[in-house]
Every structure is written in structure tokens, then in C-alpha cells.
Amino acid sequence: MQVFKFGGASVKDAKGVVNLAKVLRTTGFENTLVVISAMGKTTNAMEAVIHNYFGAKAELQSALQEVKKFHNEILLELFENTEHHVYKKVANLFSELEVFFKLNKSPDYNFVYDQAIGFGELVSTAIVSAYLNEIGMTNDWLDVRSLIKTDSYYRRANVNWDDTQDAILNRVNKNNLSITQGFIASDSNNFTTTLGREGSDYSAAIFGYCLNATAVTIWKDVPGVLNADPRYFENAQLLHQISYAEAIELAFYGASVIHPKTLQPLQQKEIVLYVKSFLNPENAGTKVSKEVKILPEIPCYIVKKDQVLISLSSLDFSYIVEDNISEIFGLLHHYKMKVGLIQNSAISFSVCIENGYDNLEKLLQHLKAKFKVSCSDSVSLYTIRHYDKNTVEQLESGKTVLLKQLTQHTVQIVLKQDKL
């Protein structure tokens, strides 16, 4: 059994869907489960729809119509016969979404987000599955919400592994080609949940673990895992192989090519992960496996933009020790802040966070009740794995360093973000 994951860039248009079929033919698709994301920038478009639902109801239908139009154009390129059943299936999915918006009574943004956002994946996989069937690549379309079960932590749900294992083993036919969705799941009440942005990689790993797959392959628009994001760094190089531990380190620090949770279930069963290019499926890409050295041995750069640096000091010059640190972490957890860097001394504590849930002001007000607080928003957190003196000096050159922390293999630097 092999598990493939195709991201939004791989199915951003009709040509992408055709290419997906070509990749499957090239690699072989027997005993294969394929996890697919929403098409192109659909998730961003759906977030705009959700925003309008809460803040601009008059714009809701026009925003939703744009999403429908985008998918309808892809349908028309793939299926000349407009009577094909896939048109009705896609229309029914959008109708289901509109009914939810009409009947929903919950004011909880996170709940509404999860109920709505996943329709991008449902429509995407409906189209791909129908196209593959049309060209003779018979497959089963599976609703992942009946397979991956989670708690009710909307927008960043935690997997219930026992229920998920049972559902997948009972409902996935290992002998067939199966098409399903990434990113989404459901809770015990069958409400839709999501695994976090970019969570489709994690979905593939969950299936790989539960199906005891021989390998999981993530298909990207890059050659594999690079030592830097080419959007921010010149001359990024392909890493031919890395260990699970190294990949987990890179993911933890924010490397965008692999989702932070993806490696953990694969490592437990020593399932090999490949990251390959869907444009050149014959190329080897990057292999992630047990106890191998990084090849080539070069520095790896990671950058996280739009972070927030908070510095705390005690009002009475008392030590910031276990009880204070415990309280600070409790607040970071309560306000759902994602921590990227921590540094503390006897009377000060600094933390670089990602304000993904827009709770920064609430957090700051809470902290100010007990600490002297300074805050710098719109900062960039850079991490270099396997750094040397030259790489650090080049990164810092001409920039304002707000915070710096070095360990044996890793340096993290918070820099003032350049104004556009």
C-alpha cells in the first residue's frame, strides 16, 4: 500500500488534474490511496467567504460565486458533456454549504470556519475522482470525515487514533485506487474539524500509519525538500536525504515543505517519506527515513514572517522562575499562541509567537496585570540549522537584531521586518 498526497498547486487548473493522472500512470496506482487538497488558492477564497459571512453578509454570495465559477471552468475543460454526473455532485456540495450558512446559529468563528472551509477539498476530490474514472482509472471516492476522527478543537483538531484506525481499516479497500481529502476530519458529533493549515500532509501520514503503508509521497511544485525557501533565499539546494529527526527539527522550526505533525506517525512505524516534484515524477526527490545523515551537509534556512516578539520582566524585580513561567505558558495555551522561540533570564522572559487566532490584545492585557510588557509585532523569526559563523553574519548584515539564541546545531534570530 502506498499513500500519495497532492497539494493545491498540483490541481490548480484542468491541466493540473490531467497531470495528476499522468503521475499516477508513471508511478503505478494499484493499492494506492491519494489525498488531495483544495484546488489552487481555493482555501484562501473560502476564507474570504467565511469572513463575509461574519462581517459583510451582502458580499457573501458574490464571494461564493467566485469559488463556484473557478471550479465550473475546470469542470468545463475536463468534461465536455455538461450532463456528466460530476456537475450535479459539485452543485450539491455547494448547495450543502449554502444551507449551512442559512441555518447556522453558532457565533463561534472557529466552528463555522471548520464547517465551511473543507468544501474546497470535497469539491476538488469529487472532480479528480470523476475525471480519473472517466479515463479508465477506476477509483473509490471516500469522505475523509468518516475516516479520520478527532476531538472538537476546531481549526487545530487532535486525532483520536483508535477510532481513526478502526474506521480506516474497515472502510478503505487496500486493493483499489482510493481518492480522499486532506486537511479535514470530524469529531464525535460528526461536525467537520480541520487539522490546521497545510494539514493535508498530516492527513497522508495518518493514512500511511493506519494502513501500514510501504511509503508516503508528498507531491510538490519543488524538486523535494530544499535547504531554504526559494521565495526568500537565493540558490536554494535540494536535500537528497534527511533523517526523521532532522525533518522533525526543520518542521518544528517552520519549514513549509513538511507539516510539523507529519513525521511523527511515520517515524513510529519507520514508513519512508518521499517529497517529489509532480512536474518531474521520475526524479528521486528527497527521501526521509531512519538514521541517515543530511545529504548534502549544508546549512538549512527557515523564516517565519509576521511574528510577534513579547518581552516580560517582573514588576518588583523578583525572579521569573517555575511558577511565573508556568503561568505564562498557561496563558499562551489559553489564547492559542504558537510559540517559535523562548528565552529567559533571572528577571526577564521573551517569547516569539504567531498570533493565528487574533488573541494578542487579550493576551497582552492579561500579562500586564503581573508583568512589565513590551511587544514588537511584524517581526521575522529566522532559524538556521547546521549554521556556521559566515551564514549568521550574512543573515544579520544590515538588519536590526531584536533577539538571538544559539545552540550546538541551531541559531534563531528575531529581526525587525523590512517595511514594504
C-alpha positions, 0 to 999 in steps of 0.5 A: 500500500502506498499513500500519495498526497497532492497539494493545491498547486498540483490541481490548480487548473484542468491541466493540473488534474490531467497531470495528476493522472499522468503521475499516477500512470508513471508511478503505478496506482494499484493499492494506492490511496491519494489525498488531495487538497483544495484546488489552487488558492481555493482555501484562501477564497473560502476564507474570504467567504467565511469572513463575509459571512461574519462581517459583510453578509451582502458580499457573501454570495458574490464571494461564493460565486467566485469559488463556484465559477473557478471550479465550473471552468475546470469542470468545463475543460475536463468534461465536455458533456455538461450532463456528466454526473460530476456537475450535479455532485459539485452543485450539491456540495455547494448547495450543502454549504449554502444551507449551512450558512442559512441555518447556522446559529453558532457565533463561534468563528472557529466552528463555522470556519471548520464547517465551511472551509473543507468544501474546497477539498470535497469539491476538488476530490469529487472532480479528480475522482470523476475525471480519473474514472472517466479515463479508465482509472477506476477509483473509490471516492471516500469522505475523509470525515468518516475516516479520520476522527478527532476531538472538537478543537476546531481549526487545530483538531487532535486525532483520536487514533483508535477510532481513526484506525478502526474506521480506516481499516474497515472502510478503505479497500487496500486493493483499489485506487482510493481518492480522499481529502486532506486537511479535514476530519470530524469529531464525535458529533460528526461536525467537520474539524480541520487539522490546521493549515497545510494539514493535508500532509498530516492527513497522508501520514495518518493514512500511511500509519493506519494502513501500514503503508510501504511509503508516503509521497508528498507531491510538490511544485519543488524538486523535494525538500530544499535547504531554504525557501526559494521565495526568500533565499537565493540558490536554494539546494535540494536535500537528497536525504534527511533523517526523521529527526532532522525533518522533525527539527526543520518542521518544528522550526517552520519549514513549509515543505513538511507539516510539523505533525507529519513525521511523527506517525511515520517515524513510529512505524519507520514508513519512508517519506518521499517529497517529489516534484509532480512536474518531474515524477521520475526524479528521486526527490528527497527521501526521509527515513531512519538514521541517515545523515543530511545529504548534502551537509549544508546549512538549512534556512527557515523564516517565519514572517509576521511574528510577534516578539513579547518581552516580560520582566517582573514588576518588583524585580523578583525572579521569573522562575517555575511558577511565573513561567508556568503561568505564562505558558498557561496563558499562551495555551489559553489564547492559542499562541504558537510559540517559535522561540523562548528565552529567559533570564533571572528577571526577564522572559521573551517569547516569539509567537504567531498570533493565528487566532487574533488573541494578542490584545487579550493576551497582552492585557492579561500579562500586564496585570503581573508583568512589565510588557513590551511587544514588537509585532511584524517581526521575522523569526529566522532559524538556521540549522547546521549554521556556521559563523559566515551564514549568521553574519550574512543573515544579520548584515544590515538588519536590526537584531531584536533577539538571538539564541544559539545552540550546538546545531541551531541559531534563531534570530528575531529581526525587525521586518523590512517595511514594504 
